[in-house]
Amino acid sequence: MTDTWLLTNVWFSLLAWTVIAVSDYYLTLYSARLYHTTLKTHVVLQGSFELTPAFQSDIDAQRRWSPRFLRAIAATNAAMLLIWVIAVLLLGMPAVFAFMMGGLILRSLTVHLRHLRNIALARFIRSGEGVGGKVEYARWLTLRLSAVELLSVAGLFGLLALAGGGWAVFGGAAFNLITGLQHWAMSDQARQRTAAASPAA
């Protein structure tokens, strides 16, 4: 069902992906603002609030209009349209497009859950209910926790795909897996930098 929807409504699929991606960007801006005004009183994160290096400067500067982000959206949509033409119209392999589009959408929706959790936590902090003390996360730990979350969701989507979820769900599993592994590698690199910068005992 999901695969059919993605394949027979290619323009709607591209529009849906664009809306979700834009929503992700602005929820990141909002979450970053909440972090600096509310969350930081109890949770301190080393480094940028944004984990994706390409967009860190835009999020840190609270840029509502990011040329870099707009170029990324345009390039992704152009690439997806090209994949649809080649895979569906020329090669008769619609599963390829369903896999790619499902991966984009479901990975972004995974990040949306993180945004919603941050927003909920900020509201509890503002109310002074259920939150006390202060904790600081090293950069490598923030990245490692992100990796664990993404890999967990990848496993869930993988099980759903095997249970008949289709190629779109399998794409969600693969894209979350890849991003999770990337964050794990970034975490290792950040941990090594931290260790190298620490004074010898």
C-alpha positions as YAML, in Angstrom:
chain: A
units: angstrom
residues:
- id: 1
  name: MET
  ca: [0.00, 0.00, 0.00]
- id: 2
  name: THR
  ca: [2.75, 2.45, 0.96]
- id: 3
  name: ASP
  ca: [4.79, 1.60, -2.12]
- id: 4
  name: THR
  ca: [1.79, 2.09, -4.40]
- id: 5
  name: TRP
  ca: [1.05, 5.49, -2.89]
- id: 6
  name: LEU
  ca: [4.63, 6.63, -3.38]
- id: 7
  name: LEU
  ca: [4.82, 5.42, -6.96]
- id: 8
  name: THR
  ca: [1.47, 6.49, -8.36]
- id: 9
  name: ASN
  ca: [1.61, 9.97, -6.82]
- id: 10
  name: VAL
  ca: [5.17, 11.03, -7.59]
- id: 11
  name: TRP
  ca: [4.47, 14.77, -7.46]
- id: 12
  name: PHE
  ca: [2.51, 14.43, -4.24]
- id: 13
  name: SER
  ca: [5.35, 12.32, -2.82]
- id: 14
  name: LEU
  ca: [7.90, 15.01, -3.67]
- id: 15
  name: LEU
  ca: [5.63, 17.66, -2.16]
- id: 16
  name: ALA
  ca: [5.15, 15.57, 0.99]
- id: 17
  name: TRP
  ca: [8.91, 15.09, 1.34]
- id: 18
  name: THR
  ca: [9.50, 18.83, 0.86]
- id: 19
  name: VAL
  ca: [6.93, 19.76, 3.51]
- id: 20
  name: ILE
  ca: [8.41, 17.24, 5.95]
- id: 21
  name: ALA
  ca: [11.97, 18.48, 5.30]
- id: 22
  name: VAL
  ca: [10.97, 22.13, 5.77]
- id: 23
  name: SER
  ca: [9.11, 21.17, 8.94]
- id: 24
  name: ASP
  ca: [12.25, 19.44, 10.19]
- id: 25
  name: TYR
  ca: [14.34, 22.57, 9.60]
- id: 26
  name: TYR
  ca: [11.96, 24.92, 11.38]
- id: 27
  name: LEU
  ca: [11.38, 22.51, 14.26]
- id: 28
  name: THR
  ca: [15.16, 22.38, 14.62]
- id: 29
  name: LEU
  ca: [15.27, 26.18, 14.78]
- id: 30
  name: TYR
  ca: [12.49, 26.18, 17.37]
- id: 31
  name: SER
  ca: [14.11, 23.40, 19.42]
- id: 32
  name: ALA
  ca: [17.46, 25.21, 19.34]
- id: 33
  name: ARG
  ca: [15.80, 28.38, 20.62]
- id: 34
  name: LEU
  ca: [14.09, 26.38, 23.37]
- id: 35
  name: TYR
  ca: [17.43, 24.86, 24.27]
- id: 36
  name: HIS
  ca: [19.09, 28.25, 24.78]
- id: 37
  name: THR
  ca: [16.12, 29.79, 26.61]
- id: 38
  name: THR
  ca: [14.85, 26.85, 28.66]
- id: 39
  name: LEU
  ca: [16.49, 23.45, 28.30]
- id: 40
  name: LYS
  ca: [20.00, 24.74, 29.01]
- id: 41
  name: THR
  ca: [19.08, 25.41, 32.63]
- id: 42
  name: HIS
  ca: [19.08, 21.64, 33.18]
- id: 43
  name: VAL
  ca: [20.71, 20.07, 30.09]
- id: 44
  name: VAL
  ca: [23.97, 21.41, 28.65]
- id: 45
  name: LEU
  ca: [25.20, 20.11, 25.28]
- id: 46
  name: GLN
  ca: [28.77, 20.63, 24.13]
- id: 47
  name: GLY
  ca: [29.05, 22.06, 20.64]
- id: 48
  name: SER
  ca: [26.25, 22.99, 18.27]
- id: 49
  name: PHE
  ca: [22.66, 21.99, 18.97]
- id: 50
  name: GLU
  ca: [22.48, 20.79, 15.35]
- id: 51
  name: LEU
  ca: [24.15, 17.45, 14.68]
- id: 52
  name: THR
  ca: [24.42, 17.70, 10.88]
- id: 53
  name: PRO
  ca: [27.67, 19.62, 10.17]
- id: 54
  name: ALA
  ca: [26.35, 21.22, 6.96]
- id: 55
  name: PHE
  ca: [23.57, 23.08, 8.79]
- id: 56
  name: GLN
  ca: [25.22, 23.88, 12.10]
- id: 57
  name: SER
  ca: [26.09, 27.48, 11.21]
- id: 58
  name: ASP
  ca: [22.54, 28.18, 10.00]
- id: 59
  name: ILE
  ca: [20.91, 26.72, 13.11]
- id: 60
  name: ASP
  ca: [23.39, 28.38, 15.47]
- id: 61
  name: ALA
  ca: [22.67, 31.74, 13.79]
- id: 62
  name: GLN
  ca: [18.89, 31.07, 13.84]
- id: 63
  name: ARG
  ca: [18.62, 31.73, 10.10]
- id: 64
  name: ARG
  ca: [14.98, 31.51, 9.04]
- id: 65
  name: TRP
  ca: [16.01, 31.45, 5.36]
- id: 66
  name: SER
  ca: [18.98, 29.26, 4.59]
- id: 67
  name: PRO
  ca: [20.28, 29.23, 0.99]
- id: 68
  name: ARG
  ca: [22.23, 26.08, 1.83]
- id: 69
  name: PHE
  ca: [19.08, 24.32, 3.01]
- id: 70
  name: LEU
  ca: [17.06, 25.48, -0.01]
- id: 71
  name: ARG
  ca: [19.77, 24.20, -2.37]
- id: 72
  name: ALA
  ca: [19.76, 20.86, -0.57]
- id: 73
  name: ILE
  ca: [15.97, 20.56, -0.92]
- id: 74
  name: ALA
  ca: [16.08, 21.47, -4.61]
- id: 75
  name: ALA
  ca: [18.93, 19.03, -5.30]
- id: 76
  name: THR
  ca: [17.19, 16.20, -3.43]
- id: 77
  name: ASN
  ca: [13.91, 16.72, -5.27]
- id: 78
  name: ALA
  ca: [15.70, 16.85, -8.64]
- id: 79
  name: ALA
  ca: [17.57, 13.64, -7.80]
- id: 80
  name: MET
  ca: [14.39, 11.89, -6.68]
- id: 81
  name: LEU
  ca: [12.55, 12.91, -9.84]
- id: 82
  name: LEU
  ca: [15.43, 11.58, -11.92]
- id: 83
  name: ILE
  ca: [15.36, 8.31, -9.96]
- id: 84
  name: TRP
  ca: [11.61, 8.03, -10.58]
- id: 85
  name: VAL
  ca: [12.05, 8.57, -14.33]
- id: 86
  name: ILE
  ca: [14.87, 6.02, -14.60]
- id: 87
  name: ALA
  ca: [13.58, 3.40, -12.16]
- id: 88
  name: VAL
  ca: [9.85, 3.54, -12.91]
- id: 89
  name: LEU
  ca: [9.50, 4.75, -16.50]
- id: 90
  name: LEU
  ca: [12.66, 3.41, -18.12]
- id: 91
  name: LEU
  ca: [13.69, 0.31, -16.16]
- id: 92
  name: GLY
  ca: [10.35, -0.81, -14.73]
- id: 93
  name: MET
  ca: [11.86, -1.10, -11.23]
- id: 94
  name: PRO
  ca: [9.43, 0.90, -9.05]
- id: 95
  name: ALA
  ca: [10.81, -0.63, -5.86]
- id: 96
  name: VAL
  ca: [13.94, 1.52, -6.25]
- id: 97
  name: PHE
  ca: [11.96, 4.77, -6.07]
- id: 98
  name: ALA
  ca: [9.79, 3.48, -3.20]
- id: 99
  name: PHE
  ca: [12.95, 2.52, -1.29]
- id: 100
  name: MET
  ca: [14.57, 5.94, -1.76]
- id: 101
  name: MET
  ca: [11.48, 8.03, -1.08]
- id: 102
  name: GLY
  ca: [10.49, 5.92, 1.91]
- id: 103
  name: GLY
  ca: [14.00, 6.30, 3.27]
- id: 104
  name: LEU
  ca: [13.93, 10.09, 3.02]
- id: 105
  name: ILE
  ca: [10.49, 10.47, 4.56]
- id: 106
  name: LEU
  ca: [10.81, 7.94, 7.37]
- id: 107
  name: ARG
  ca: [14.27, 9.12, 8.45]
- id: 108
  name: SER
  ca: [12.99, 12.68, 8.66]
- id: 109
  name: LEU
  ca: [9.94, 11.56, 10.63]
- id: 110
  name: THR
  ca: [12.28, 9.80, 13.07]
- id: 111
  name: VAL
  ca: [13.99, 13.14, 13.72]
- id: 112
  name: HIS
  ca: [10.57, 14.76, 14.19]
- id: 113
  name: LEU
  ca: [10.01, 12.49, 17.19]
- id: 114
  name: ARG
  ca: [13.20, 13.91, 18.71]
- id: 115
  name: HIS
  ca: [11.93, 17.45, 18.17]
- id: 116
  name: LEU
  ca: [8.63, 16.64, 19.86]
- id: 117
  name: ARG
  ca: [10.45, 15.11, 22.83]
- id: 118
  name: ASN
  ca: [12.61, 18.24, 23.22]
- id: 119
  name: ILE
  ca: [9.56, 20.49, 23.05]
- id: 120
  name: ALA
  ca: [7.74, 18.41, 25.67]
- id: 121
  name: LEU
  ca: [10.79, 18.47, 27.96]
- id: 122
  name: ALA
  ca: [11.08, 22.26, 27.62]
- id: 123
  name: ARG
  ca: [7.46, 22.66, 28.69]
- id: 124
  name: PHE
  ca: [8.00, 20.54, 31.79]
- id: 125
  name: ILE
  ca: [11.10, 22.57, 32.65]
- id: 126
  name: ARG
  ca: [9.16, 25.81, 32.27]
- id: 127
  name: SER
  ca: [6.47, 24.53, 34.60]
- id: 128
  name: GLY
  ca: [9.08, 23.47, 37.13]
- id: 129
  name: GLU
  ca: [7.52, 20.03, 37.28]
- id: 130
  name: GLY
  ca: [9.48, 16.78, 37.33]
- id: 131
  name: VAL
  ca: [12.93, 18.18, 36.45]
- id: 132
  name: GLY
  ca: [15.79, 19.02, 38.82]
- id: 133
  name: GLY
  ca: [19.54, 19.32, 38.81]
- id: 134
  name: LYS
  ca: [21.80, 19.86, 35.83]
- id: 135
  name: VAL
  ca: [23.65, 17.50, 33.49]
- id: 136
  name: GLU
  ca: [26.24, 18.17, 30.77]
- id: 137
  name: TYR
  ca: [26.64, 15.92, 27.75]
- id: 138
  name: ALA
  ca: [29.98, 15.65, 26.00]
- id: 139
  name: ARG
  ca: [29.71, 16.06, 22.24]
- id: 140
  name: TRP
  ca: [30.61, 12.44, 21.63]
- id: 141
  name: LEU
  ca: [27.88, 11.26, 24.02]
- id: 142
  name: THR
  ca: [25.20, 13.38, 22.29]
- id: 143
  name: LEU
  ca: [26.20, 11.83, 18.97]
- id: 144
  name: ARG
  ca: [26.31, 8.33, 20.46]
- id: 145
  name: LEU
  ca: [22.80, 8.66, 21.91]
- id: 146
  name: SER
  ca: [21.56, 9.91, 18.53]
- id: 147
  name: ALA
  ca: [23.18, 6.89, 16.89]
- id: 148
  name: VAL
  ca: [21.55, 4.49, 19.34]
- id: 149
  name: GLU
  ca: [18.14, 6.07, 18.71]
- id: 150
  name: LEU
  ca: [18.49, 5.94, 14.92]
- id: 151
  name: LEU
  ca: [19.78, 2.37, 14.95]
- id: 152
  name: SER
  ca: [16.90, 1.31, 17.21]
- id: 153
  name: VAL
  ca: [14.36, 2.82, 14.83]
- id: 154
  name: ALA
  ca: [16.18, 1.19, 11.91]
- id: 155
  name: GLY
  ca: [15.72, -2.17, 13.59]
- id: 156
  name: LEU
  ca: [12.02, -1.49, 14.13]
- id: 157
  name: PHE
  ca: [11.48, -0.47, 10.51]
- id: 158
  name: GLY
  ca: [13.47, -3.49, 9.39]
- id: 159
  name: LEU
  ca: [11.16, -5.81, 11.29]
- id: 160
  name: LEU
  ca: [8.10, -4.04, 9.86]
- id: 161
  name: ALA
  ca: [9.53, -4.35, 6.35]
- id: 162
  name: LEU
  ca: [10.09, -8.08, 6.80]
- id: 163
  name: ALA
  ca: [6.52, -8.37, 8.07]
- id: 164
  name: GLY
  ca: [5.23, -6.97, 4.79]
- id: 165
  name: GLY
  ca: [5.76, -3.23, 5.16]
- id: 166
  name: GLY
  ca: [7.14, -2.95, 1.63]
- id: 167
  name: TRP
  ca: [10.14, -1.28, 0.04]
- id: 168
  name: ALA
  ca: [9.33, 2.17, 1.43]
- id: 169
  name: VAL
  ca: [9.58, 0.86, 4.99]
- id: 170
  name: PHE
  ca: [12.75, -1.03, 4.10]
- id: 171
  name: GLY
  ca: [14.13, 2.26, 2.81]
- id: 172
  name: GLY
  ca: [13.28, 3.86, 6.15]
- id: 173
  name: ALA
  ca: [15.24, 1.12, 7.89]
- id: 174
  name: ALA
  ca: [18.24, 1.56, 5.58]
- id: 175
  name: PHE
  ca: [18.36, 5.36, 5.78]
- id: 176
  name: ASN
  ca: [18.06, 5.36, 9.58]
- id: 177
  name: LEU
  ca: [20.75, 2.67, 9.72]
- id: 178
  name: ILE
  ca: [23.14, 4.68, 7.54]
- id: 179
  name: THR
  ca: [22.62, 7.91, 9.49]
- id: 180
  name: GLY
  ca: [22.93, 6.03, 12.77]
- id: 181
  name: LEU
  ca: [26.26, 4.55, 11.69]
- id: 182
  name: GLN
  ca: [27.43, 7.99, 10.56]
- id: 183
  name: HIS
  ca: [26.60, 9.47, 13.98]
- id: 184
  name: TRP
  ca: [28.36, 6.55, 15.65]
- id: 185
  name: ALA
  ca: [31.50, 7.26, 13.61]
- id: 186
  name: MET
  ca: [31.24, 10.99, 14.38]
- id: 187
  name: SER
  ca: [30.89, 10.08, 18.05]
- id: 188
  name: ASP
  ca: [34.09, 8.02, 17.94]
- id: 189
  name: GLN
  ca: [35.94, 10.89, 16.28]
- id: 190
  name: ALA
  ca: [34.66, 13.41, 18.85]
- id: 191
  name: ARG
  ca: [35.62, 11.08, 21.69]
- id: 192
  name: GLN
  ca: [39.15, 10.73, 20.31]
- id: 193
  name: ARG
  ca: [39.46, 14.52, 20.04]
- id: 194
  name: THR
  ca: [38.27, 14.88, 23.64]
- id: 195
  name: ALA
  ca: [40.80, 12.31, 24.83]
- id: 196
  name: ALA
  ca: [43.62, 13.96, 22.86]
- id: 197
  name: ALA
  ca: [42.76, 17.38, 24.32]
- id: 198
  name: SER
  ca: [42.61, 16.12, 27.91]
- id: 199
  name: PRO
  ca: [45.72, 16.73, 30.00]
- id: 200
  name: ALA
  ca: [47.73, 13.62, 30.79]
- id: 201
  name: ALA
  ca: [47.05, 12.14, 34.20]
...
